[in-house]
């Protein structure tokens, strides 16, 4: 009877129900930690760099898809690893899961320590490894810690909610078209060529007399002879996403506005859209309504846009995580 009872106990301890529940719990912990250590920092940064989506011509569906990818698809390989080990010995499953938890703890520690600029790279990495080891040990041996990580699964809802509630993001998702344009019919036939040189210094153009250098730039010098040159005019902002809308609208730039026609419906393009045919090329902004632009654009497929975005987000994530010394020496800058 004792042998039969022990056999029944062993069978119940290794029943599929318990394995499934254990797998669900481990997967939930991975999703929660990934949301807090990968998705949340990236989404927080992107919400403050909303021109990021304007430059890449992301529509509302692609913005939502990006959030879904960061929340669920980024940690998917780790969950697949857990699934592949469902029939593995318990000790192996526990070891692998602890390594995965340790890796997320390392990332979280680096995110915190990266704010301390006085620490060297070696000290930062060493402290992150030690802190992650302590946290992983507590996770493995203290039930309360595992329960707390389970409660952090609320991040699966809180992180995207926080992101979409930010005004810059919500406007891109909710409003994809500009308000009614009401194009004024201007009584003019004058042809207009409007060119903006980004990061182009005046000192490159002028000579010792502060005139356009006729030897290097004869065409610009000829244009200046027949034009009004506002020598004292300067850009109202350092960032292209704020400077170009200010130039085209005549309104002081605001950091919470998206550089598109959604937030700037009254600009030079909509002013002349009722009387002129427009051929517009905007690599950094979207101020010209698509229906007014005769040039048109050939947009890459959403798959191609995400394929181009993935390495950029990888570099951005490394900027957030790695020590400042390594970022300055080894990583390219994504603007």
Secondary structure, DSSP 4 states (H G I P E B T S, - for coil): -HHHHHHHHHHHHT-HHHHHHHHHHHHHHHHHHHIIIIIHHHHHHHHH-THHHHHTT--HHHHHHHHHIIIIITTHHHHHHHHHTTTS-HHHHHHHHHHHHHHHHHHHHHHHHTT-TTS-HHHHHHHHHHHHHHHHHHHHH-HHHHHHHHHGGGHHHHHHHHHHTSHHHHHHHH--SPSP-----------------TT--GGGTB-TTSSB-TTT-HHHHHHHHTS---TT---S-SSHHHHHHHHHH-S---TTS-SBTTT--SSHHHHHTTTS-B----SS-B-S-GGGBSS---PPPHHHHHHHHHHHHHHHHHHHHS-HHHHHHH-PPP-
